[in-house]
Amino acid sequence: MLKPPITRMGGKSKLRKTIIEMIPEHTCYAELFFGAGWVYFGKESSKVEVINDIDKELINLFRMIKYHAPEIERILEYDFSGRNIFDEYKNATIEHLTEIHRATRYLYLTSQSFAGKGGHYGYGTTTRPSPQIFYKDALQSLKERLRNTYVENLSFEKIIEKYDRPNTFFFCDPPYWETAGYGNTFGEKEHLILRNMLKNLQGKFLLTINDHEKVREWYEGFNFKEVEVNYSVSKDKKARGKYKELIITNYNT
Ligand SMILES: C[S@@+](CC[C@H](N)C(=O)[O-])C[C@H]1O[C@@H](n2cnc3c(N)ncnc32)[C@H](O)[C@@H]1O
């Protein structure tokens, strides 16, 4: 199983094995809310694959890994984990950078910061500096994995409209209900748009979300699997603890 190159709030590292075992037969695999892509990087390739996220910098990173991984590796080979380099990347003006440099910057900031949030240089007395990205061929296997994948940067509705067919399987991991967002609004309105589109789907879907009364109401009639996820080893102190989550599908597993 491959490991994503970045960490991201809500990443499915703990649940990915369970999710992968529940994926039904399909020809086209579409991931609407990609984030770090734990499930995609963990599963076998499907015939056709689509990954999508609304975050422009995040998707630029995966596009650049797909097409220009050796160049990103070449730039990072001369970097190392350091507070002054971190600040330089952080304070760079994105508009002045090329797509390759933007991707390098994003990879550096997320991999060298506290909880992968890119805000503060990550250091500690019990964790080592994160070295992976500075080594030769660090991105090679990810580049290969992305080779036959469509990489999209749209809001989820557009992806459902474009790719929904009886042979499509959608993995949906939206921002959790009533939890901190990702820089864009994802409230009840967006959750209901998603629910309505999933209700009328030609293909199959699997949705992961926090276990909440309201969520249970929205998805009444679909198949529910309750799971408990332990985030006790999360790098982010505030995120530690046990959480109840739901895996909702429109097919029997
Ligand atoms: C819970 S995270 C996904 C985590 C991912 N499954 C992983 O393993 O890392 C939710 C993602 O949804 C994205 N997002 C938020 N609103 C969106 C929208 N309207 N359309 C597509 N993606 C969206 C966020 O940028 C974020 O990366």
The ligand as an SDF file (V2000), in Angstrom:
LIG
                    3D

 27 29  0  0  0  0  0  0  0  0999 V2000
  -12.2130   14.7750    4.8700 C   0  0  0  0  0  0  0  0  0  0  0  0
  -11.1700   15.5250    3.6390 S   0  0  0  0  0  0  0  0  0  0  0  0
  -10.7740   14.1720    2.6040 C   0  0  0  0  0  0  0  0  0  0  0  0
   -9.7000   13.3120    3.2050 C   0  0  0  0  0  0  0  0  0  0  0  0
   -9.2150   12.1830    2.3060 C   0  0  0  0  0  0  0  0  0  0  0  0
  -10.2060   11.1570    2.1250 N   0  0  0  0  0  0  0  0  0  0  0  0
   -7.9100   11.5910    2.8160 C   0  0  0  0  0  0  0  0  0  0  0  0
   -7.7890   10.3630    2.9760 O   0  0  0  0  0  0  0  0  0  0  0  0
   -6.9740   12.3620    3.0510 O   0  0  0  0  0  0  0  0  0  0  0  0
  -12.2950   16.4830    2.7090 C   0  0  0  0  0  0  0  0  0  0  0  0
  -11.7400   17.1660    1.4640 C   0  0  0  0  0  0  0  0  0  0  0  0
  -12.8440   17.7690    0.7690 O   0  0  0  0  0  0  0  0  0  0  0  0
  -12.3610   18.8970    0.0680 C   0  0  0  0  0  0  0  0  0  0  0  0
  -13.5490   19.7180   -0.3060 N   0  0  0  0  0  0  0  0  0  0  0  0
  -14.2210   20.6180    0.4600 C   0  0  0  0  0  0  0  0  0  0  0  0
  -15.2860   21.1140   -0.2330 N   0  0  0  0  0  0  0  0  0  0  0  0
  -15.2930   20.5030   -1.4470 C   0  0  0  0  0  0  0  0  0  0  0  0
  -16.1430   20.5680   -2.5990 C   0  0  0  0  0  0  0  0  0  0  0  0
  -17.2060   21.3950   -2.6250 N   0  0  0  0  0  0  0  0  0  0  0  0
  -15.8580   19.7940   -3.6720 N   0  0  0  0  0  0  0  0  0  0  0  0
  -14.7620   18.9710   -3.6650 C   0  0  0  0  0  0  0  0  0  0  0  0
  -13.9080   18.8720   -2.6050 N   0  0  0  0  0  0  0  0  0  0  0  0
  -14.1780   19.6160   -1.5060 C   0  0  0  0  0  0  0  0  0  0  0  0
  -11.3890   19.5350    1.0380 C   0  0  0  0  0  0  0  0  0  0  0  0
  -10.4610   20.3700    0.3440 O   0  0  0  0  0  0  0  0  0  0  0  0
  -10.7520   18.2980    1.6980 C   0  0  0  0  0  0  0  0  0  0  0  0
   -9.5150   17.9750    1.0860 O   0  0  0  0  0  0  0  0  0  0  0  0
  1  2  1  0
  2  3  1  0
  2 10  1  0
  3  4  1  0
  4  5  1  0
  5  6  1  0
  5  7  1  0
  7  8  2  0
  7  9  1  0
 10 11  1  0
 11 12  1  0
 11 26  1  0
 12 13  1  0
 13 14  1  0
 13 24  1  0
 14 15  1  0
 14 23  1  0
 15 16  2  0
 16 17  1  0
 17 18  1  0
 17 23  2  0
 18 19  1  0
 18 20  2  0
 20 21  1  0
 21 22  2  0
 22 23  1  0
 24 25  1  0
 24 26  1  0
 26 27  1  0
M  CHG  2   2   1   9  -1
M  END
$$$$
